[in-house]
Amino acid sequence: MTGFGTGRAAVGNEEISAEVRSLNHKFCEVKVRLPREISLLEPQVLKKVRDALARGAVEVLVKRHGASAATASPVVDLSLAKQYRQAFSTLAKDLSLADSPSIQDIFSQPGVIRLGEPNVDLEVASNAVDLAVGQALEALLRMRETEGTEIGADLRMRLKRVSEIVEEIGAVAPQAVQQYQQRLGERIRELASGIPVDPQRLVQEVAFLAERTDVAEELARLRSHLQQFRALLDSNQPVGRRMDFLVQEMHREVNTTGAKSQHPEISARIVELKSELERLREQIQNVE
């Protein structure tokens, strides 16, 4: 499910803001961007997000503000600078050159001046990050809940139509066998050209066809899957992956039903059923 949330918190001298956004994804993948000086807090943020969300491609952006976000200050290695000065003097003496290195010559040497890391109290920063990310996740969950209500209504509507089609197939299936029996008898009499037809053999052929084209088991499993799907719609737990599995199983039963029965009315309903199940599958990608 998609969602977005922001949070901001101040603890001690640490002021932290956080943004959390999520997009549809089959699993839960989290990417965290933290300032370098508090990058050690990444496992903490990852755990907090994964405890709150079950699915989605999630991005978390954390920033430091105010005095806590002061940039690194330059640090001079005076001992190293003196060694460079001594090295320049020795080189000038050995080469009979004037000993006049400038300040630019010295501080441009590697390691003489470097940027020092700003001082960070990780415990204070950890508390501020936890609060800010928590606020952002709460806002994101509220947005996802609103979207989930609308998706739930759409899923119920499509599930209702799927149930109707299944019952329509269940009503037509026995008629299909009767119609086949009638057509088979007429065809045999036509081909026999007046030769008596063994009614027992005709009954056997029809019985064989009835067994081969019986879709009662497939329809019973479809009804069971639909009942389980309805129960998941009423759950307050993450159900997206289980819904995805159920739709796959329903597709399997529908394909078997279509292969077993070649009756035109059933075939037409199979096409519509597959279309509705595909819409269900696409919508489920938005469900946590």
C-alpha positions as CSV (number, residue, x, y, z in Angstrom):
1,M,0.0,0.0,0.0
2,T,1.1,3.5,-0.6
3,G,1.5,6.1,2.2
4,F,3.5,9.0,3.4
5,G,4.2,10.5,6.9
6,T,6.4,13.0,8.6
7,G,7.6,13.5,12.1
8,R,9.7,15.8,14.1
9,A,11.2,15.5,17.6
10,A,13.6,17.3,19.9
11,V,15.5,15.6,22.7
12,G,18.2,17.6,24.5
13,N,20.1,19.4,21.9
14,E,19.1,17.0,19.2
15,E,16.3,18.0,16.8
16,I,15.4,15.3,14.3
17,S,12.9,15.2,11.4
18,A,11.8,12.0,9.6
19,E,9.9,11.2,6.4
20,V,8.6,7.8,5.7
21,R,7.0,6.8,2.3
22,S,5.9,3.4,1.1
23,L,4.9,2.0,-2.3
24,N,3.3,-1.3,-3.3
25,H,5.6,-4.3,-3.0
26,K,5.1,-8.0,-2.5
27,F,7.5,-8.0,0.5
28,C,8.8,-5.5,3.0
29,E,11.9,-3.8,1.7
30,V,13.2,-0.8,3.7
31,K,15.9,1.8,2.7
32,V,17.1,4.2,5.4
33,R,19.0,7.4,4.8
34,L,20.7,8.9,7.9
35,P,23.3,11.6,8.4
36,R,26.7,10.0,8.5
37,E,27.4,10.9,12.1
38,I,24.4,8.9,13.3
39,S,24.5,6.1,10.7
40,L,25.0,3.6,13.6
41,L,21.3,4.1,14.4
42,E,20.2,2.4,11.1
43,P,19.4,-1.0,12.6
44,Q,17.2,0.7,15.2
45,V,15.2,2.5,12.4
46,L,15.0,-0.7,10.3
47,K,13.5,-2.7,13.2
48,K,11.0,0.1,14.0
49,V,9.7,0.2,10.4
50,R,9.5,-3.6,10.0
51,D,7.7,-3.9,13.3
52,A,5.1,-1.5,12.0
53,L,4.7,-2.6,8.3
54,A,4.4,-6.0,6.8
55,R,4.6,-5.1,3.1
56,G,5.8,-2.3,0.9
57,A,8.9,-0.7,-0.6
58,V,9.6,1.8,2.2
59,E,12.0,4.7,2.2
60,V,13.0,6.5,5.4
61,L,14.8,9.9,5.4
62,V,16.2,11.3,8.6
63,K,17.7,14.7,9.0
64,R,19.3,16.7,11.9
65,H,18.4,20.3,12.5
66,G,19.5,23.3,14.6
67,A,22.7,23.3,16.6
68,S,22.9,19.5,16.4
69,A,23.3,19.7,12.7
70,A,26.4,21.9,12.8
71,T,28.9,21.0,10.1
72,A,32.2,19.4,10.8
73,S,35.0,21.9,11.8
74,P,38.5,21.8,10.5
75,V,41.1,20.2,12.7
76,V,44.9,21.0,12.3
77,D,47.5,18.3,12.9
78,L,50.1,20.7,14.3
79,S,52.7,17.9,14.8
80,L,52.4,16.8,11.2
81,A,52.7,20.4,10.0
82,K,55.9,20.8,12.0
83,Q,57.3,17.6,10.4
84,Y,56.5,18.9,6.9
85,R,58.2,22.2,7.8
86,Q,61.3,20.3,9.0
87,A,61.2,18.2,5.8
88,F,61.0,21.3,3.6
89,S,64.0,22.8,5.5
90,T,66.1,19.7,5.1
91,L,65.3,19.4,1.4
92,A,66.1,23.1,0.8
93,K,69.5,22.7,2.6
94,D,70.4,19.6,0.7
95,L,69.5,21.2,-2.6
96,S,71.0,24.6,-1.7
97,L,67.7,26.3,-2.1
98,A,66.1,29.1,-0.2
99,D,64.2,27.8,2.8
100,S,61.0,29.7,2.4
101,P,57.9,27.4,2.3
102,S,54.7,29.3,2.6
103,I,51.8,28.5,4.9
104,Q,49.9,27.3,1.8
105,D,52.7,24.9,1.0
106,I,52.3,23.3,4.4
107,F,48.5,23.1,4.9
108,S,48.1,21.8,1.4
109,Q,49.9,18.6,2.4
110,P,47.8,15.5,3.1
111,G,46.6,15.2,6.6
112,V,47.6,18.6,7.9
113,I,44.1,19.9,7.9
114,R,41.1,17.6,8.1
115,L,37.4,17.9,8.9
116,G,36.6,16.6,12.3
117,E,33.4,14.7,13.0
118,P,30.8,16.7,15.0
119,N,30.3,15.5,18.5
120,V,27.1,13.5,18.8
121,D,25.5,12.0,21.9
122,L,24.2,8.8,20.3
123,E,21.8,8.0,23.2
124,V,20.1,11.4,22.9
125,A,20.1,11.1,19.1
126,S,18.6,7.6,19.3
127,N,15.7,8.9,21.4
128,A,15.0,11.8,19.1
129,V,15.2,9.5,16.0
130,D,12.8,7.0,17.6
131,L,10.2,9.7,18.4
132,A,10.4,11.3,14.9
133,V,10.3,8.0,13.0
134,G,7.4,6.9,15.2
135,Q,5.4,10.0,14.4
136,A,6.1,9.6,10.7
137,L,5.0,5.9,10.8
138,E,1.7,6.8,12.6
139,A,0.9,9.4,9.9
140,L,1.7,6.9,7.2
141,L,-0.5,4.2,8.8
142,R,-3.4,6.6,9.0
143,M,-3.1,7.3,5.3
144,R,-2.8,3.6,4.5
145,E,-5.9,2.9,6.6
146,T,-8.0,5.3,4.6
147,E,-6.8,3.8,1.4
148,G,-7.4,0.3,2.8
149,T,-11.0,1.1,3.6
150,E,-11.6,2.0,-0.1
151,I,-9.7,-1.0,-1.3
152,G,-11.8,-3.3,1.0
153,A,-15.0,-2.0,-0.4
154,D,-13.8,-2.7,-3.9
155,L,-12.6,-6.2,-3.0
156,R,-16.0,-7.0,-1.4
157,M,-17.8,-5.9,-4.6
158,R,-15.6,-8.0,-6.8
159,L,-15.8,-11.0,-4.4
160,K,-19.6,-10.8,-4.6
161,R,-19.6,-11.0,-8.4
162,V,-17.2,-13.9,-8.3
163,S,-19.5,-15.7,-5.9
164,E,-22.5,-15.0,-8.2
165,I,-20.6,-16.5,-11.2
166,V,-19.6,-19.6,-9.3
167,E,-23.3,-20.2,-8.4
168,E,-24.3,-19.6,-12.0
169,I,-21.8,-22.3,-13.1
170,G,-23.1,-24.6,-10.4
171,A,-26.7,-24.2,-11.7
172,V,-25.7,-24.8,-15.3
173,A,-23.4,-27.8,-14.8
174,P,-26.2,-30.5,-14.3
175,Q,-28.1,-29.1,-17.3
176,A,-24.9,-29.5,-19.4
177,V,-24.8,-33.2,-18.8
178,Q,-28.5,-33.6,-19.6
179,Q,-28.1,-31.7,-22.8
180,Y,-25.1,-33.8,-23.8
181,Q,-27.1,-37.0,-23.1
182,Q,-29.8,-35.7,-25.4
183,R,-27.4,-34.7,-28.2
184,L,-25.5,-38.0,-27.9
185,G,-28.7,-40.0,-28.2
186,E,-29.8,-38.1,-31.3
187,R,-26.4,-38.4,-32.9
188,I,-26.2,-42.1,-32.3
189,R,-29.7,-42.7,-33.7
190,E,-28.7,-40.6,-36.7
191,L,-25.6,-42.6,-37.4
192,A,-27.3,-46.0,-36.7
193,S,-29.8,-45.4,-39.5
194,G,-32.6,-47.4,-37.9
195,I,-30.4,-49.9,-36.1
196,P,-31.6,-50.3,-32.5
197,V,-29.4,-48.5,-30.0
198,D,-28.5,-50.3,-26.8
199,P,-29.9,-48.0,-24.1
200,Q,-27.6,-49.5,-21.5
201,R,-24.5,-48.6,-23.5
202,L,-25.9,-45.1,-24.0
203,V,-26.3,-44.7,-20.2
204,Q,-22.7,-45.9,-19.7
205,E,-21.4,-43.3,-22.1
206,V,-23.4,-40.6,-20.4
207,A,-22.2,-41.7,-16.9
208,F,-18.6,-41.7,-18.1
209,L,-19.0,-38.2,-19.5
210,A,-20.7,-37.1,-16.3
211,E,-17.8,-38.3,-14.2
212,R,-15.3,-36.8,-16.6
213,T,-17.0,-33.4,-16.7
214,D,-18.1,-33.2,-13.0
215,V,-17.0,-29.9,-11.6
216,A,-18.7,-30.2,-8.2
217,E,-15.4,-30.6,-6.4
218,E,-13.8,-27.6,-8.1
219,L,-16.9,-25.5,-7.2
220,A,-16.8,-26.7,-3.6
221,R,-13.2,-25.6,-3.3
222,L,-13.9,-22.3,-4.9
223,R,-16.7,-21.7,-2.4
224,S,-14.3,-22.6,0.4
225,H,-11.6,-20.2,-0.9
226,L,-14.2,-17.4,-1.2
227,Q,-15.3,-18.0,2.4
228,Q,-11.7,-17.8,3.6
229,F,-11.2,-14.6,1.6
230,R,-14.2,-13.0,3.3
231,A,-12.7,-13.9,6.7
232,L,-9.5,-12.2,5.7
233,L,-11.3,-9.0,4.7
234,D,-12.7,-8.8,8.3
235,S,-9.2,-9.4,9.8
236,N,-7.2,-6.5,11.3
237,Q,-3.9,-8.3,10.6
238,P,-1.7,-8.2,7.5
239,V,-3.4,-10.4,5.0
240,G,-2.2,-9.4,1.6
241,R,0.1,-12.4,1.0
242,R,-2.6,-14.8,2.1
243,M,-5.1,-13.2,-0.2
244,D,-2.6,-13.4,-3.0
245,F,-2.3,-17.2,-2.3
246,L,-6.1,-17.7,-2.3
247,V,-6.5,-15.9,-5.6
248,Q,-3.9,-18.2,-7.1
249,E,-5.7,-21.2,-5.8
250,M,-9.0,-19.9,-7.2
251,H,-7.4,-19.4,-10.6
252,R,-6.3,-23.0,-10.5
253,E,-9.8,-24.3,-9.8
254,V,-11.3,-22.1,-12.5
255,N,-8.8,-23.4,-15.0
256,T,-9.7,-27.0,-14.1
257,T,-13.4,-26.2,-14.3
258,G,-13.0,-24.7,-17.8
259,A,-11.0,-27.6,-19.0
260,K,-13.5,-30.2,-17.8
261,S,-16.6,-28.5,-19.1
262,Q,-16.9,-27.4,-22.7
263,H,-20.5,-26.2,-22.3
264,P,-20.8,-22.7,-24.0
265,E,-22.6,-21.1,-21.1
266,I,-20.0,-22.4,-18.6
267,S,-17.2,-21.3,-20.9
268,A,-18.6,-17.8,-21.1
269,R,-18.8,-17.6,-17.3
270,I,-15.3,-19.0,-17.0
271,V,-13.9,-16.1,-19.1
272,E,-15.8,-13.6,-16.9
273,L,-14.6,-15.4,-13.8
274,K,-10.9,-15.2,-14.8
275,S,-11.3,-11.5,-15.6
276,E,-12.8,-10.8,-12.1
277,L,-10.0,-12.8,-10.4
278,E,-7.4,-10.9,-12.3
279,R,-8.9,-7.7,-11.1
280,L,-8.8,-9.1,-7.6
281,R,-5.2,-10.1,-7.9
282,E,-4.2,-6.6,-9.1
283,Q,-6.0,-4.9,-6.3
284,I,-4.5,-7.3,-3.7
285,Q,-1.1,-5.9,-4.5
286,N,-2.2,-2.8,-2.7
287,V,-3.1,-4.7,0.5
288,E,-0.8,-5.2,3.4
